[in-house]
Amino acid sequence: KLARLGLDIDESHFYTSALATAKFLASQSPKCSVYVIGAPGLVNALYDAGISDFNIMTYSSVIPATAHLVTMDEIDLPPFGSEMKTIMAVSHGYQDEFVSAGVVYAWMYKDENFDEKLGALVCEVSGRYRIEELESRLIRVINDLHQKTYGKYYLGELNFITEGITIEKRYGTALAALCFVDFLQPVIKE
C-alpha cells in the first residue's frame, strides 16, 4: 500500500500488534501451538513465532472459580484446535513514545475467611502511562468493577501483569495478557 503512495519503506520498520502478540505468546511458552482464525498478519506472525495450533479467544472481566494459576511446565498442552483464552491489554505507539498495557486480576471469596473461591475479576488498561500510573488506574478500575457488580463478596489480593516500552522503531506495541485454557483430557479405558 505504501509503495502505491510512492513511499519506499522496508517492512523491518513496522512492528504490528500481530508481531507483539506472537512475541509475547512465544516468550510465555516457546514452541507452543496456536490455531488462529483472524487476519493474515496475525496468522503469519504467530506462525513465524512457532505458535500455530490454537484458536485464540479474547475475554474480559471474569475467570471461573475452577481456574487456577499454573506455569507452562505444569501442564500438558491441549490438543490441536483447542481454545487458548486471553484477557489482554494492548497499546500501540510511535517511535520514541512510551506505551504501556496492564492486566489486574483478583480472586473473589464468599466471606472474609477467604475459604470459598467464587471466581476472579479481571480488568485491562492501556495507554501512555508510566507503570506506576498504569497500576494505579488498574486498581481504580478493578475496585470500581467489584463495587458495581460483586460488592457483596470479598476481593482477594490484586495481581498485576504489566508491560511498558519506549518504542525504538517507527511503531511499537506493549501487550500484557493473562492466557488460559480449559479442556478435558480424555480418559482411555482399555
Disulfide bonds with the S-S distance in Angstrom:
none
